[in-house]
Amino acid sequence: MQLFRNQLAANQQLTILGGFLGSTIFISLLTAVSNFEMQVFGPTFQAKIFPEVIACLFISMMSCAFVHRVCVTTCLIFSLIALYYINKISQNIYGGSTISTSSSASASKKRK
């Protein structure tokens, strides 16, 4: 982003593109931090909102701040949207066993 700073700041559409590039930095950082923590603390460790998500978001927004002010805002918006969908995908993949366990537990209570 720093190499193309002048081009990204010159046009409104390219400034929005700079924010999108910042959100890809956020996704990459969050993935790297989460993978590192899973290697160190075990495969069941999950990234928390504070400090992992907030720190990665702050770093990506600071990288966008060096390009343009509007890049920071669009980076925040794109990153929050990406975080929502990442969480939704994660719940579908890893959260399926907890949903079936709770439904089977409630079904066994009704039988008694």
N, C-alpha and C positions, 0 to 999 in steps of 0.2 A: 504494500500500500504506500509505503514511503517513496518507492521508486516512481510511482505514477501519481504522486500527490498533486502536482499542478493540473494534470488532466482530470483527476477525480473532483477537484474543487472548482473546475471551470464551468461545469454544466450541472443543472439540477438533477437530471436523470443519472448522471455519473456519480453525483453525491449520494443518491439513494443506493446505487450499486456499491459505493464504499461502505455504507452501513450494512449491506448484505454480506460483503466480504468480512466485515468485523464480526458478524454473527457466525460465520463459518470458523473464524478464529476461536470464538467462544465454544462452539461445538467441539472443535478439535482439542482445545485445552481441557474441557470438561471430560472428554473421553480419555485423554492421556492421564489426567489426575485420578480418575476413577479406576482405570486399569492398574495404575501404580499402587493405589491403596488396596485393590483386590489381591495383588501379588504379595503385598506386605502383610496385610491383616487377615487374609483368607478370602475364599470365593463368595462368602455370604455377606461381605461388607458392602454397604451402600453409601453413595455420596449423599451428604446432607445439604440442606439449603445454606446453612452457615457452618463452616467457612468455605466449603468447596465451590458451590455454585456462585456465591457472592464474589469470591476472589477471582474466579474465571471471568465473570461478567465485568468486574472492575478492570481487569487487565485488557480485555477486548475493547471496552469503551475507551480506555486510555490510548490504545493504539489508534482508534478512530479519531480521538481528539486531536492527534497530531496532523490529521488530514483536514478536517472541517468540523464545525460545530454541529451541523445537521447530520453528519455521519454518526455522531454519538447518539442522537435521538433515534435515528432509523436502526442503528445497531441494537439499541435497547428493545425496540419493538420487535424486530426480527428475532432476536435472541429469546424473548419471552414466548413468542409463538413457537419457536423451535423447541424450547424447554417443555412446553405443554405437550407437543406431539411426541417428544422423546419419553416423557413420563407416561403418556398413554400407551405407547408401544411397549414400554417396560412392564406396565401393569398387565397387558395382554399376554406377554411372554412369561414373566416370572410370578405374576399374581394370581394365576389360574388355580393353583392348588389351594390357596387360602379361601377362595370363594366356594369351591366344591366342599371343602372341609366344613365350613360354617353352615352350608345348606344341608349337609348330611347330619350335622349335629342337631339342627332344628327339627329335622324330620324324625330323628330318634326320640326327641322329647315329646313330639305329638303322639307317638305310638304308645307311650307309657300312660 
